Structures are given as structure tokens and as C-alpha cells.
Amino acid sequence: MPTRTPDTAGVLIARIDLAAARTALQQAAMKSDMQRSSGNAGLSIIDDSWDRGRARRDAWQADELESQRRQAAAARAFVERPGAGTSLGPCPPLGSISYPG
């Protein structure tokens, strides 16, 4: 998400909406992981097949998935071009910019 100060109310509202959606999705992913883990633990306790190694691997896998989600989010983050300024300048004349063909 862009980190610059919004110049319009629409940009601010869109940013707040995206942040709320991201938070809701992160909470849903965490809740899903917790339900899966508690379901596995509950079944293991009932049938007496609790396996500490499996529980540890499940926890490591959940941590790995969370770090992958965070890295993917960081890779999608908005990064401003180097040297991009905020001051307004005159537009170059029409036809003065040539693009590689």
C-alpha cells in the first residue's frame, strides 16, 4: 500500500478500506490455522495418538506459512521511484518524448 500522504479523501478512504480488508484476511487465516491445530489436537487426545513431533512440525509449518504471507505482502508493497518528487513541473511539449520501439 502506498505510504505517501493522501492528497484526496478518495485515496485515504481506499487506503483505509484496503487496510481493513487486509486485517480481516490475516485474522481469517490465523483463525483457520488455529482451528486446524485445535482440531488435530482434539482428535489426537480422543484417540490417544498425540504426537509431539507432529505438533511441533505443524507449528513450524504454520510459522513458515505466516512468514511467506508476510514476505508476499512486503513484495507487493508500493515503492516510490527513486528521484520522484512531489513538486509540480511543466509538461514537456507534445511529441518531444520518444519511446523505444
BELFEN-V68723 format. One record per helix or strand of 3 or more residues. SS is the DSSP state (h for helix, s for strand). FROM is the first residue (numbers start at 0). TO is the last residue. Records with the same first field share a line. If there is no record, write none. Layout:
BEGIN
SS->FROM-TO ; FROM-TO
END
This chain:
BEGIN
h->8-45 ; 51-74
END
